Amino acid sequence: MRLLLLEDDVILKDSIEEFLSAQNYTVDSFENSEDAYDAVFSVDYDLLLLDVNIPGTFNGFSLRKALADENKNIPTIFVTSMSSADALIQGYAHGCCDYIKKPFDLTELMLRVRHALKSNCFKTQDDILMLPDNYRYNVTTYELSCNNVPVSLSKTESEILNLFLMNRNRVLTLETLYEKIWDNNVDAANARVQINNLRRKLPKDVIKNIYGLGYRLDCR
């Protein structure tokens, strides 16, 4: 498997490259977004690891979009110090498989890389993801519909749905949801209410409560 790594922190870049290379991945690393962009058109990559705040014409988000505009829809993990919910949604809207916040453990990164390579992330046609029972979700505008009738989602519900879709068929623990959606600044009862509100707007049992663990979105 061949990976492209874009990271302008030289020490971190070298650490990631060395660690993943030791796991038998081929890693091409870059510090500049233009060089990374050009490389994608000369090498077939299985996964992109993109820092968001990087020097050059593109940031990580706009680089992913520019590549998608050229039909280079390569599974992508954003690596960033940005932690806001808005940044999380923006990352997923630009087609990432995962979003890992700095600082992180290299073993965690390796596990996320393995998952992204095994799954197909989610691929869409014209930004539309098809769900069961004629539900459709636009991953760019965050609009949910059923039989072409809009289903109203709050901002938080959209964030939760995006996170489930990026991790479909995997159990998301409550701790993960608290961290990624609310930055651990939420009452547990309030979080459950918002998750259940979203569940009621989706096909029955698409999001399952996995007793003692968390929730799982089943979407094959």
Phi and psi in degrees as GROMACS dihedral restraints (atoms count N, CA, C in turn):
[ dihedral_restraints ]
;  ai    aj    ak    al  type     phi  dphi    fc
    3     4     5     6     1  -113.1    20    10
    4     5     6     7     1   128.0    20    10
    6     7     8     9     1  -116.6    20    10
    7     8     9    10     1   145.3    20    10
    9    10    11    12     1  -106.7    20    10
   10    11    12    13     1   127.4    20    10
   12    13    14    15     1  -115.2    20    10
   13    14    15    16     1   124.7    20    10
   15    16    17    18     1  -117.2    20    10
   16    17    18    19     1   110.8    20    10
   18    19    20    21     1  -154.6    20    10
   19    20    21    22     1   123.6    20    10
   21    22    23    24     1   -89.9    20    10
   22    23    24    25     1    -9.1    20    10
   24    25    26    27     1   -81.5    20    10
   25    26    27    28     1   106.5    20    10
   27    28    29    30     1   -61.1    20    10
   28    29    30    31     1   -41.3    20    10
   30    31    32    33     1   -64.4    20    10
   31    32    33    34     1   -45.4    20    10
   33    34    35    36     1   -65.7    20    10
   34    35    36    37     1   -42.3    20    10
   36    37    38    39     1   -58.1    20    10
   37    38    39    40     1   -47.7    20    10
   39    40    41    42     1   -65.3    20    10
   40    41    42    43     1   -37.3    20    10
   42    43    44    45     1   -65.3    20    10
   43    44    45    46     1   -45.0    20    10
   45    46    47    48     1   -64.6    20    10
   46    47    48    49     1   -45.6    20    10
   48    49    50    51     1   -60.8    20    10
   49    50    51    52     1   -45.0    20    10
   51    52    53    54     1   -64.1    20    10
   52    53    54    55     1   -42.9    20    10
   54    55    56    57     1   -66.6    20    10
   55    56    57    58     1   -47.6    20    10
   57    58    59    60     1   -70.0    20    10
   58    59    60    61     1   -32.4    20    10
   60    61    62    63     1   -63.8    20    10
   61    62    63    64     1   -35.5    20    10
   63    64    65    66     1   -68.3    20    10
   64    65    66    67     1   -18.5    20    10
   66    67    68    69     1   -92.9    20    10
   67    68    69    70     1    14.2    20    10
   69    70    71    72     1    73.9    20    10
   70    71    72    73     1    24.4    20    10
   72    73    74    75     1   -94.5    20    10
   73    74    75    76     1   144.6    20    10
   75    76    77    78     1   -89.6    20    10
   76    77    78    79     1   122.5    20    10
   78    79    80    81     1  -120.8    20    10
   79    80    81    82     1   122.3    20    10
   81    82    83    84     1  -104.7    20    10
   82    83    84    85     1   119.5    20    10
   84    85    86    87     1  -111.3    20    10
   85    86    87    88     1   146.2    20    10
   87    88    89    90     1  -139.6    20    10
   88    89    90    91     1   151.6    20    10
   90    91    92    93     1  -107.7    20    10
   91    92    93    94     1    -9.4    20    10
   93    94    95    96     1  -126.4    20    10
   94    95    96    97     1   136.9    20    10
   96    97    98    99     1   -67.4    20    10
   97    98    99   100     1   -34.8    20    10
   99   100   101   102     1   -64.6    20    10
  100   101   102   103     1   -40.3    20    10
  102   103   104   105     1   -64.5    20    10
  103   104   105   106     1   -40.1    20    10
  105   106   107   108     1   -65.0    20    10
  106   107   108   109     1   -43.6    20    10
  108   109   110   111     1   -57.6    20    10
  109   110   111   112     1   -48.4    20    10
  111   112   113   114     1   -62.4    20    10
  112   113   114   115     1   -37.4    20    10
  114   115   116   117     1   -63.8    20    10
  115   116   117   118     1   -34.1    20    10
  117   118   119   120     1   -62.4    20    10
  118   119   120   121     1   -27.1    20    10
  120   121   122   123     1   -88.2    20    10
  121   122   123   124     1    -2.4    20    10
  123   124   125   126     1  -118.3    20    10
  124   125   126   127     1   -12.7    20    10
  126   127   128   129     1  -134.0    20    10
  127   128   129   130     1   142.1    20    10
  129   130   131   132     1   -88.2    20    10
  130   131   132   133     1   109.9    20    10
  132   133   134   135     1  -100.0    20    10
  133   134   135   136     1   145.3    20    10
  135   136   137   138     1   -90.2    20    10
  136   137   138   139     1   -22.6    20    10
  138   139   140   141     1  -159.1    20    10
  139   140   141   142     1   142.8    20    10
  141   142   143   144     1  -110.3    20    10
  142   143   144   145     1   133.5    20    10
  144   145   146   147     1  -112.9    20    10
  145   146   147   148     1   107.1    20    10
  147   148   149   150     1  -118.1    20    10
  148   149   150   151     1   120.2    20    10
  150   151   152   153     1   -67.8    20    10
  151   152   153   154     1   150.4    20    10
  153   154   155   156     1   -87.6    20    10
  154   155   156   157     1   -50.5    20    10
  156   157   158   159     1   -93.3    20    10
  157   158   159   160     1    94.0    20    10
  159   160   161   162     1  -133.3    20    10
  160   161   162   163     1   156.9    20    10
  162   163   164   165     1   -75.9    20    10
  163   164   165   166     1   154.4    20    10
  165   166   167   168     1   120.4    20    10
  166   167   168   169     1  -174.2    20    10
  168   169   170   171     1   -64.2    20    10
  169   170   171   172     1   -36.6    20    10
  171   172   173   174     1  -109.3    20    10
  172   173   174   175     1   150.3    20    10
  174   175   176   177     1   -93.5    20    10
  175   176   177   178     1  -179.1    20    10
  177   178   179   180     1   -60.3    20    10
  178   179   180   181     1   -41.1    20    10
  180   181   182   183     1   -65.0    20    10
  181   182   183   184     1   -49.3    20    10
  183   184   185   186     1   -69.7    20    10
  184   185   186   187     1   -28.3    20    10
  186   187   188   189     1   -65.3    20    10
  187   188   189   190     1   -45.2    20    10
  189   190   191   192     1   -60.8    20    10
  190   191   192   193     1   -41.0    20    10
  192   193   194   195     1   -66.3    20    10
  193   194   195   196     1   -43.4    20    10
  195   196   197   198     1   -61.5    20    10
  196   197   198   199     1   -38.8    20    10
  198   199   200   201     1   -68.7    20    10
  199   200   201   202     1   -41.4    20    10
  201   202   203   204     1   -62.9    20    10
  202   203   204   205     1   -36.2    20    10
  204   205   206   207     1   -63.6    20    10
  205   206   207   208     1   -22.8    20    10
  207   208   209   210     1  -100.1    20    10
  208   209   210   211     1    19.2    20    10
  210   211   212   213     1    63.3    20    10
  211   212   213   214     1    28.3    20    10
  213   214   215   216     1  -101.8    20    10
  214   215   216   217     1    77.5    20    10
  216   217   218   219     1   -93.5    20    10
  217   218   219   220     1    82.4    20    10
  219   220   221   222     1  -102.9    20    10
  220   221   222   223     1   133.7    20    10
  222   223   224   225     1   -49.8    20    10
  223   224   225   226     1   137.5    20    10
  225   226   227   228     1  -137.0    20    10
  226   227   228   229     1   137.9    20    10
  228   229   230   231     1  -116.4    20    10
  229   230   231   232     1   125.2    20    10
  231   232   233   234     1   -86.8    20    10
  232   233   234   235     1   134.4    20    10
  234   235   236   237     1  -117.7    20    10
  235   236   237   238     1   116.9    20    10
  237   238   239   240     1  -157.5    20    10
  238   239   240   241     1   158.6    20    10
  240   241   242   243     1   -89.3    20    10
  241   242   243   244     1    -7.1    20    10
  243   244   245   246     1   -68.3    20    10
  244   245   246   247     1   134.2    20    10
  246   247   248   249     1  -127.0    20    10
  247   248   249   250     1    -0.8    20    10
  249   250   251   252     1   -73.6    20    10
  250   251   252   253     1   156.7    20    10
  252   253   254   255     1   -62.6    20    10
  253   254   255   256     1   -35.1    20    10
  255   256   257   258     1   -62.4    20    10
  256   257   258   259     1   -40.6    20    10
  258   259   260   261     1   -65.4    20    10
  259   260   261   262     1   -38.1    20    10
  261   262   263   264     1   -61.3    20    10
  262   263   264   265     1   -47.4    20    10
  264   265   266   267     1   -63.9    20    10
  265   266   267   268     1   -41.5    20    10
  267   268   269   270     1   -61.1    20    10
  268   269   270   271     1   -40.9    20    10
  270   271   272   273     1   -62.2    20    10
  271   272   273   274     1   -46.1    20    10
  273   274   275   276     1   -68.3    20    10
  274   275   276   277     1   -34.8    20    10
  276   277   278   279     1   -64.9    20    10
  277   278   279   280     1   -26.5    20    10
  279   280   281   282     1   -89.0    20    10
  280   281   282   283     1    11.5    20    10
  282   283   284   285     1    92.7    20    10
  283   284   285   286     1    24.2    20    10
  285   286   287   288     1   -80.3    20    10
  286   287   288   289     1   156.5    20    10
  288   289   290   291     1   -86.8    20    10
  289   290   291   292     1   -30.6    20    10
  291   292   293   294     1  -157.5    20    10
  292   293   294   295     1   170.3    20    10
  294   295   296   297     1  -148.7    20    10
  295   296   297   298     1   110.6    20    10
  297   298   299   300     1  -115.7    20    10
  298   299   300   301     1   130.8    20    10
  300   301   302   303     1   -92.7    20    10
  301   302   303   304     1   138.8    20    10
  303   304   305   306     1   -78.6    20    10
  304   305   306   307     1   147.1    20    10
  306   307   308   309     1   -78.5    20    10
  307   308   309   310     1   155.5    20    10
  309   310   311   312     1  -142.4    20    10
  310   311   312   313     1   159.7    20    10
  312   313   314   315     1   -83.7    20    10
  313   314   315   316     1   138.1    20    10
  315   316   317   318     1   -63.0    20    10
  316   317   318   319     1   -30.3    20    10
  318   319   320   321     1   -65.6    20    10
  319   320   321   322     1   -39.5    20    10
  321   322   323   324     1   -61.7    20    10
  322   323   324   325     1   -42.7    20    10
  324   325   326   327     1   -60.0    20    10
  325   326   327   328     1   -44.0    20    10
  327   328   329   330     1   -59.5    20    10
  328   329   330   331     1   -42.5    20    10
  330   331   332   333     1   -64.8    20    10
  331   332   333   334     1   -38.6    20    10
  333   334   335   336     1   -68.3    20    10
  334   335   336   337     1   -37.5    20    10
  336   337   338   339     1   -62.2    20    10
  337   338   339   340     1   -46.5    20    10
  339   340   341   342     1   -59.6    20    10
  340   341   342   343     1   -43.8    20    10
  342   343   344   345     1   -64.4    20    10
  343   344   345   346     1   -43.8    20    10
  345   346   347   348     1   -62.4    20    10
  346   347   348   349     1   -36.6    20    10
  348   349   350   351     1   -75.0    20    10
  349   350   351   352     1   -32.4    20    10
  351   352   353   354     1   -76.4    20    10
  352   353   354   355     1   -41.3    20    10
  354   355   356   357     1   -83.3    20    10
  355   356   357   358     1   168.2    20    10
  357   358   359   360     1   -99.1    20    10
  358   359   360   361     1    20.8    20    10
  360   361   362   363     1    51.9    20    10
  361   362   363   364     1  -134.5    20    10
  363   364   365   366     1  -137.6    20    10
  364   365   366   367     1   129.8    20    10
  366   367   368   369     1  -103.4    20    10
  367   368   369   370     1   140.9    20    10
  369   370   371   372     1  -127.5    20    10
  370   371   372   373     1   164.3    20    10
  372   373   374   375     1  -110.7    20    10
  373   374   375   376     1   118.0    20    10
  375   376   377   378     1    54.7    20    10
  376   377   378   379     1    40.2    20    10
  378   379   380   381     1    70.0    20    10
  379   380   381   382     1    11.5    20    10
  381   382   383   384     1  -104.3    20    10
  382   383   384   385     1   127.4    20    10
  384   385   386   387     1  -105.5    20    10
  385   386   387   388     1   124.7    20    10
  387   388   389   390     1   -85.0    20    10
  388   389   390   391     1   131.9    20    10
  390   391   392   393     1  -115.0    20    10
  391   392   393   394     1   169.5    20    10
  393   394   395   396     1   -61.1    20    10
  394   395   396   397     1   159.9    20    10
  396   397   398   399     1    59.1    20    10
  397   398   399   400     1    38.4    20    10
  399   400   401   402     1    64.9    20    10
  400   401   402   403     1    23.2    20    10
  402   403   404   405     1   -85.6    20    10
  403   404   405   406     1   143.5    20    10
  405   406   407   408     1  -133.7    20    10
  406   407   408   409     1   141.8    20    10
  408   409   410   411     1  -129.4    20    10
  409   410   411   412     1   126.5    20    10
  411   412   413   414     1   -90.8    20    10
  412   413   414   415     1   113.4    20    10
  414   415   416   417     1   -78.0    20    10
  415   416   417   418     1    -6.6    20    10
  417   418   419   420     1   -95.0    20    10
  418   419   420   421     1   -43.8    20    10
  420   421   422   423     1   -97.3    20    10
  421   422   423   424     1    -6.1    20    10
  423   424   425   426     1    62.9    20    10
  424   425   426   427     1    33.8    20    10
  426   427   428   429     1  -103.3    20    10
  427   428   429   430     1   128.9    20    10
  429   430   431   432     1  -104.7    20    10
  430   431   432   433     1   139.7    20    10
  432   433   434   435     1  -143.6    20    10
  433   434   435   436     1   158.3    20    10
  435   436   437   438     1  -133.7    20    10
  436   437   438   439     1   120.9    20    10
  438   439   440   441     1    52.9    20    10
  439   440   441   442     1    40.0    20    10
  441   442   443   444     1    68.1    20    10
  442   443   444   445     1    11.5    20    10
  444   445   446   447     1  -100.8    20    10
  445   446   447   448     1   123.5    20    10
  447   448   449   450     1   -60.4    20    10
  448   449   450   451     1   142.2    20    10
  450   451   452   453     1  -113.8    20    10
  451   452   453   454     1   118.1    20    10
  453   454   455   456     1   -71.0    20    10
  454   455   456   457     1   130.0    20    10
  456   457   458   459     1  -123.7    20    10
  457   458   459   460     1   139.6    20    10
  459   460   461   462     1   -75.0    20    10
  460   461   462   463     1   167.6    20    10
  462   463   464   465     1   -58.1    20    10
  463   464   465   466     1   -44.3    20    10
  465   466   467   468     1   -66.2    20    10
  466   467   468   469     1   -39.8    20    10
  468   469   470   471     1   -62.0    20    10
  469   470   471   472     1   -38.5    20    10
  471   472   473   474     1   -63.8    20    10
  472   473   474   475     1   -41.7    20    10
  474   475   476   477     1   -62.5    20    10
  475   476   477   478     1   -43.7    20    10
  477   478   479   480     1   -63.6    20    10
  478   479   480   481     1   -44.5    20    10
  480   481   482   483     1   -62.8    20    10
  481   482   483   484     1   -43.6    20    10
  483   484   485   486     1   -57.7    20    10
  484   485   486   487     1   -43.6    20    10
  486   487   488   489     1   -65.1    20    10
  487   488   489   490     1   -42.1    20    10
  489   490   491   492     1   -63.1    20    10
  490   491   492   493     1   -41.1    20    10
  492   493   494   495     1   -66.2    20    10
  493   494   495   496     1   -35.1    20    10
  495   496   497   498     1   -72.2    20    10
  496   497   498   499     1   -17.9    20    10
  498   499   500   501     1  -122.7    20    10
  499   500   501   502     1    31.4    20    10
  501   502   503   504     1   -60.5    20    10
  502   503   504   505     1   144.6    20    10
  504   505   506   507     1    68.6    20    10
  505   506   507   508     1    13.0    20    10
  507   508   509   510     1  -121.3    20    10
  508   509   510   511     1   146.4    20    10
  510   511   512   513     1   -76.3    20    10
  511   512   513   514     1   127.1    20    10
  513   514   515   516     1  -101.8    20    10
  514   515   516   517     1   119.1    20    10
  516   517   518   519     1   -72.8    20    10
  517   518   519   520     1   158.9    20    10
  519   520   521   522     1   -60.5    20    10
  520   521   522   523     1   -36.4    20    10
  522   523   524   525     1   -62.1    20    10
  523   524   525   526     1   -40.2    20    10
  525   526   527   528     1   -65.5    20    10
  526   527   528   529     1   -43.0    20    10
  528   529   530   531     1   -63.4    20    10
  529   530   531   532     1   -44.4    20    10
  531   532   533   534     1   -57.4    20    10
  532   533   534   535     1   -43.2    20    10
  534   535   536   537     1   -70.4    20    10
  535   536   537   538     1   -49.9    20    10
  537   538   539   540     1   -78.9    20    10
  538   539   540   541     1   -29.6    20    10
  540   541   542   543     1   -94.7    20    10
  541   542   543   544     1   -40.7    20    10
  543   544   545   546     1  -116.8    20    10
  544   545   546   547     1     5.6    20    10
  546   547   548   549     1    52.2    20    10
  547   548   549   550     1    37.4    20    10
  549   550   551   552     1    61.8    20    10
  550   551   552   553     1    23.1    20    10
  552   553   554   555     1  -117.9    20    10
  553   554   555   556     1    65.5    20    10
  555   556   557   558     1  -154.7    20    10
  556   557   558   559     1   146.1    20    10
  558   559   560   561     1   -75.7    20    10
  559   560   561   562     1   135.9    20    10
  561   562   563   564     1   -57.5    20    10
  562   563   564   565     1   -41.2    20    10
  564   565   566   567     1   -64.9    20    10
  565   566   567   568     1   -40.2    20    10
  567   568   569   570     1   -65.2    20    10
  568   569   570   571     1   -40.6    20    10
  570   571   572   573     1   -61.6    20    10
  571   572   573   574     1   -44.1    20    10
  573   574   575   576     1   -63.8    20    10
  574   575   576   577     1   -38.5    20    10
  576   577   578   579     1   -60.5    20    10
  577   578   579   580     1   -45.4    20    10
  579   580   581   582     1   -68.1    20    10
  580   581   582   583     1   -37.3    20    10
  582   583   584   585     1   -65.1    20    10
  583   584   585   586     1   -44.0    20    10
  585   586   587   588     1   -68.2    20    10
  586   587   588   589     1   -33.0    20    10
  588   589   590   591     1   -60.0    20    10
  589   590   591   592     1   -42.6    20    10
  591   592   593   594     1   -65.0    20    10
  592   593   594   595     1   -43.2    20    10
  594   595   596   597     1   -57.1    20    10
  595   596   597   598     1   -37.7    20    10
  597   598   599   600     1   -69.8    20    10
  598   599   600   601     1   -19.1    20    10
  600   601   602   603     1   -92.3    20    10
  601   602   603   604     1    -2.6    20    10
  603   604   605   606     1  -112.3    20    10
  604   605   606   607     1   168.0    20    10
  606   607   608   609     1   -54.8    20    10
  607   608   609   610     1   146.6    20    10
  609   610   611   612     1   -57.4    20    10
  610   611   612   613     1   133.1    20    10
  612   613   614   615     1    66.8    20    10
  613   614   615   616     1    13.6    20    10
  615   616   617   618     1   -66.4    20    10
  616   617   618   619     1   -43.4    20    10
  618   619   620   621     1  -102.7    20    10
  619   620   621   622     1   114.0    20    10
  621   622   623   624     1  -100.3    20    10
  622   623   624   625     1   142.6    20    10
  624   625   626   627     1   -84.0    20    10
  625   626   627   628     1   114.2    20    10
  627   628   629   630     1   -95.3    20    10
  628   629   630   631     1   104.0    20    10
  630   631   632   633     1   -54.0    20    10
  631   632   633   634     1   128.1    20    10
  633   634   635   636     1    80.9    20    10
  634   635   636   637     1    -6.2    20    10
  636   637   638   639     1  -120.3    20    10
  637   638   639   640     1   -54.5    20    10
  639   640   641   642     1   161.0    20    10
  640   641   642   643     1  -129.8    20    10
  642   643   644   645     1  -136.0    20    10
  643   644   645   646     1   156.1    20    10
  645   646   647   648     1  -139.8    20    10
  646   647   648   649     1   131.5    20    10
  648   649   650   651     1   -94.0    20    10
  649   650   651   652     1   119.2    20    10
  651   652   653   654     1   -94.9    20    10
  652   653   654   655     1   114.5    20    10
  654   655   656   657     1  -153.6    20    10
  655   656   657   658     1    93.2    20    10
